[in-house]
């Protein structure tokens, strides 16, 4: 593998660099819009088209978890990994078609830019609710971005900095650890277009990334399956019949996998996508685009894991025995170098599309909610100054996330699923009830936010509980019940 | 093997079909 690829690795790097030039160019081009004010910087002035919103929403939600985590899980577990994708696809279909439209209309009417903004205009200004919600979003978002940066470092290191022989030698010889260098490069790329171009650049780059991802996730399993000397399914069946049994999992695992979908409604980097569409009547069409994208990406990732297992049956065949390396490994073994560059770009696109969106959401909490509406409340602030604060906040949050990303031990996706659960449980139920149930109160929402966060953290940190079921399930239930009950108790009669 | 093809062929197809249906219905309600 090493010798053949070394001569072609310049092509792979070339393809990857073309992708980087495009996304950084988009950031620079969007600069003049993003500088007009924070409505432009954080929400693109609510002028984005249907396709951009649809693809941006689904790829921002997936991240490297789909490309490295789900492929790795399908490699390890076989067909039963399919349940990890069913729940979120259905949930996001409903979000596009119903919840998103309502959220878009309500938030435009009161000029809300953030989720805490929406709660404030729905229930009247409350510093406590605004600050608590913002801090919860901020903490989980920084952890989430840290995981993405770490994943970016791992992906770059494995693709171009790996000492096995297909590296770009001059980069590998730099006196810094490969993953650290990869993480720093990832951070610099995110910074280059997010600070300059703001939301419009981020959403357009997400859409470009979505095309790169879908092409790669279709090409890799098809080419690799064709290249396999015997039937892929026969090979898997001979390894273990359970590899082809979608029901080879415990009830707790099944519930946990499907309930990943509960998180979509509470992750603000997905919710702001719906808020940014130019014409809300385009959201039903976005539902179809988004679902097609979600389905092709998901089953592409699952097939990569299955075909990968047929090619590399023992985990000893993978670098460091890491199942999360199966996607680049399989691509590297079967694709010409220029297409391998596309695969590396797809992993990056997934990482960037999530991290950039989350950085903006976190920065919007700092500038809009904690700054403009809390600490500087009542003061007149110029749009230029607010945009400057926003750019500085993005930079500061990226530095904090990168620092955290460099010290995270172990697997990246444990942290991703934890942050996904925390946001999903703390924001999802209060937001849906606030949108659809008139009796919801500010105290109910506060109870939901606090209990969703608390149960996620406690459930995760008690091993016997977290072994039982994914923390999102009890945390979402607690948040839903408490938002409802506390609203009933505190409503005006 | 039957369950495998249900989950790896029919379910993705049904999800796209469902999206087309929901998208159509929600779009009509919008008008």
Interface residues (C-beta under 8 A of the other chain):
Chain A: X79 X82 X86 X89 X90 X93 X94 X97 X98 X101 X233 X244 X245 X246 X247 X281 X283 X284 X285 X287 X288 X290 X291 X292 X295 X298 X299 X302 X303
Chain B: X1 X3 X4 X6 X7 X8 X11 X12 X15 X16 X18 X19 X20 X22 X23 X24 X25 X26 X27 X30 X31
